[in-house]
Amino acid sequence: MKKILGFISFILIAQGVGGIVHHFFGWFEGWGLVHRVGFLDGYEVFAAVTLLILGLAVGGASDKLERADS
């Protein structure tokens, strides 16, 4: 379970950082999802920050899960 949560955390953090970098610098044109979703037009930065925070929360939960199993 920890590996799955770690992978999900990585994907969420990568998409959040990619969305922020794409918005401010224009890089990462091909792989970010935030700027491709139509209903997020105008809210890309907020969605990217939300993904970043959610990824950090899932990563923290996976660490807690590991400590609880020990």
ABEGO torsion letter per residue (X at the ends): XAAAAAAAAAAAAAAAAAAAAAAAAGBGAAABAAAABAAABGAAAAAAAAAAAAAAAAAAAAAAAAAAAX
